[in-house]
């Protein structure tokens, strides 16, 4: 079953810039795939469209059971409960502790206080941040801030995780550890689309690689074998 399906998707901004041009592909439930391409290729735009952070200009996107071109404002919060999002900027609340930042999705969902605290501490420990719970984001390194953003994105166990350069601010060793964590989440059934420039690390993991260039889909590599061009 496909959990994410794009058909002839295009995105043109108000200034006339065509960010995506006739892109089509699908992700099966439980699949992990990487999205690559040069800076400005359309990777960030594509992730934002899937998360309904921006409207598409043409084509169709189906995520879970939602057709995004027919999505009503009332449906958007329900769609996003199924999606964890990691953008290039961590977008943390600087006046809240690390623990509170990570717990935010559970607080919004109305989870019990004890469950919120336990799950937030557990995911921070998984990210190696158990000693940073009471810190504020401005006290952390950029890499630590990114790991907090990852913890926040996965704490409510979303069906889908979208990540835009999640290891961009991490050193090679920590980047490899983070990708290993993503693989663990994927093995638990999470569907993942990860935008990354780190081709060496991507090819080691041997998942499907979707490549964009100038807003167009140029290839899909299935475990290093090209299946679409």
N, C-alpha and C positions, 0 to 999 in steps of 0.2 A: 504494500500500500504506500502510495506517495503522500508524504506529509506536507511537502512544499512543491508547488508546480507553477512554473512560469511559462507563459505562452505568448510569444511575439511582443515582449515587453519593451516599451520605449519610455524614456523620460527626457522631456525638453523643458528647460527652465524658462522663466519669463523673459530673460534677456536673449533668448534664442539658442542658448548652448544646448547641444544634444549630448546628454551624459550617458544614455543607454540607447542602443539602437537594435530593436528586433531580437531580443535575447530570449531563448527558450531552453529550459532544462528542468529536471525534477530531482528531488531528494527523497529517498525512501525513508519510511519510519525507522529510526535507529541507525541511520547512516551518518558517518562523519565525512565531510568533504572540505577541501581547501579551495579558496578563491584567490587567484593570483593575477598579476598584471602590473604594468608600470604605474607610477603615481599619476592620477587623473584618468585611469582606465575605466572607472565607473564602479569600483568595488564598494566604496562607502555608500554611494547612491543606491546600489542594488540592495545592500543590507537594510538601509532605511526604508526602502519600498516594502520589503518583506515584513518589516516590523510596523508598517503603517505609520511611520514617522513622517513620510511625505507621500503625496498622491502620485499615482502613475499617470502618464500622459496617454498611453495607448497599450493595448494588450490586456492580458488577464493574469492575475496572481491568485492562487488558492493556497491558503495556509490552514492546516487542520481542516475544519469544515467551513471556513469562511472564504467567500469570494471577495477579495479586497476592493475590486472595482464596484462592488455593490454594498460595501460596508457602511453601516449607519454610525453616526457619532456614539450612539448608545452601545453599540457592539464593540467598539475599540477597546475599552478596558477589559472585556472578557477575552478578546483575542490576546492581549498583551499579558494576561495571567499565564498563558501557555508559553511565553517567550522570555528568555533571559537575554539581555543585550549588554554587550561590552563595546563601548565606542573608543576611539583613539584617545580621547581625553577622559580621565576617570570620572569627572563630574561629581566629586564627593562633596558632602556638606561640611564646610570647614569649621562650623560651630558645633558639630556633633562628634562624639567619640567614634573611633573605629568600630566598636561594637554596635553603636547605634546606627551607623551608616550601613553596616551589613544586615542588621535586623530590619531595616526599613520596609522591604517588600512584605515581610511577615506582619509587621505592624499595620500596614495598609490593608492587608487581607484579613485582619482581625483575629489572628492566631492567639491562643492563650499565652499569657506572659511567661510562664515557666518554659513552655515549648520554644518560644522565641529566644530566650536566653540560652537554653541548652543547644539549640541548633546553630545559633550564631557563634557560640564558643567552639562548637565542633568543626564548623567550616573554616573558621579562622585557624584552628590547629592544623587542619589539612593543608592550608596555604602557608604554614610556617609562621603565622602571625599571632600565636597564642600570647606572646609577651607584649603585644601592642594594643590590646583591647581598649585600654583607657586613654591611649594617645589620641591626639587630634590629627587629621590628615596633614596639616602643615608641618607637623613634626616628623613626617615620614619621608623617605626617599621617593623618587618618582616610581621606581620599581615596586616599592612597598604599596604605594597608592594604587598602582595597577592591580596588584594582587588583592587589595581590598575590593576593588571594583569587580574583579572576577568572583570573589566570595559572595558579594551582594547579588550578582547575576544568577548564581546557582543555588542560593539558599532555599528557595521555594521549589526546588526540583522541577524546573520547567520542562515541558516536552521538547522544546526547541531552544538551542543556544546559538545566538549570532554574535560573532566576535570580530571586531575590526582592529587588526594589528595588535592582538592582546599581549604579544611578547616584544613589542617594539622598544620598550624602555627597560628590558631585562637583559642581563649579561647572558652569554651563551649557555652556561650551566643552568641558570635559573629558567631560561627559556625552554630548555629541554625538559626540566622538571615540570614546568607548567603544561607543556604539551602532553607529558605523561599523565598528568592529572586530567586533562581533557579526554584522553583515551580511556581513563577509568570511568569518567562520567558517561562516555559513549557506550562503554560495555554494560552500563546499568540501564541502557535503553534511550538515552538522550540523543536526539537528532541535532547535528551540529554543522554549521557552515562557518568556517574560519578564514577570514581574509589575512593574508600574510605575504611578506616579501622574502621570507627566509626559506628559499628553495632547497637548500641543503638539508635543513631540518624536515621540511615537508616530505622530501623524497625518501628519507629514512623511515618515515612512518607508513608509507605505502597505502595511502587512501586515495580516493578519487581527487583529481586536481582539475578545477575549472578555470580556464584562462580567459581574461578579457583584454582587449586592446582597442583603444579609441572608442570605447563604449560597445564594442561588438564581441560576441562570443567567438573566440578563435580556435579553441580546442578543449576537449575533455579527455583527460588521461586517466584510465582505470588501472591503478597499480602499475604505472609506468608504461602502459600500453595505450596508444591513442585510439579512441573509439569514435570520436566525432571531430570534424575539422571544418 
